[in-house]
Amino acid sequence: MTVAVSIPTILRSYTGNARSVECSGESIQSLITCLDGKYPGLGDRLLENGQLRRFVNIYINDEDVRFMGSLDAQLSDGDSVTI
């Protein structure tokens, strides 16, 4: 399934300055794996010791993933993810 991901300005150097990218994944963890595969180094900026970095916020359709299971939060086709 494909998900649109909004990239904040500070991380756009990893995506060739793209404001939004598409990637696939059934959970936030698999989405981050996909993003890191397409944009090497991006995963390291989002994760630390296998968890979301303290000051990284990710939202699925405007809901904070920390209240949805964090990295296990499930995605549906067409969801919008904002970092």
C-alpha positions in Angstrom: 0.0 0.0 0.0 1.2 3.5 -0.8 1.3 6.3 1.7 2.0 10.0 1.2 4.6 11.3 3.6 5.1 15.0 4.3 8.8 15.8 4.9 9.8 18.7 7.2 12.2 21.2 5.9 15.1 20.1 8.1 14.9 16.5 6.6 14.4 17.5 2.9 18.1 17.2 2.2 17.6 13.5 2.4 14.7 13.5 -0.1 16.3 15.8 -2.8 14.3 18.7 -1.3 11.0 17.0 -1.9 8.2 18.3 0.4 6.3 15.0 0.0 7.2 11.5 -1.0 5.4 8.2 -1.4 6.4 5.0 0.2 4.8 1.7 1.2 4.3 0.0 4.5 1.7 -1.6 6.8 3.1 0.1 9.9 5.2 3.1 10.8 8.2 0.8 11.3 7.9 -0.7 7.8 7.2 2.8 6.3 10.5 4.1 7.9 12.3 1.0 6.5 10.9 1.9 3.1 11.9 5.6 3.4 15.4 4.7 4.5 15.7 2.3 1.5 14.8 5.1 -0.9 16.4 7.9 1.0 19.5 6.5 2.8 20.2 8.1 6.2 16.6 9.3 6.8 15.9 6.3 9.0 18.8 7.2 11.3 17.3 10.7 11.7 14.0 9.3 12.8 15.0 6.4 15.0 17.5 5.9 17.9 18.1 2.5 19.4 15.1 1.1 17.6 12.6 3.8 18.9 11.4 7.1 17.6 13.8 9.9 18.6 12.6 11.9 21.5 11.9 15.1 19.4 10.6 13.4 16.3 6.8 13.5 15.9 5.0 11.4 13.3 1.3 11.8 12.6 -1.1 9.5 10.7 -4.0 11.6 9.4 -3.2 14.2 12.1 -3.1 11.7 15.0 0.1 11.3 16.9 1.5 7.7 16.5 2.7 7.7 20.1 -1.0 7.3 21.0 -1.6 4.7 18.3 1.1 2.1 19.1 4.2 4.1 18.1 6.2 2.1 15.5 3.5 -0.6 15.4 0.8 1.9 14.4 -1.0 0.5 11.4 -1.4 2.3 8.1 -4.1 2.0 5.5 -3.9 2.7 1.8 -4.2 6.4 1.1 -3.2 7.5 4.7 -1.3 10.7 5.0 1.8 10.7 7.3 3.4 13.8 8.5 6.9 13.9 10.1 
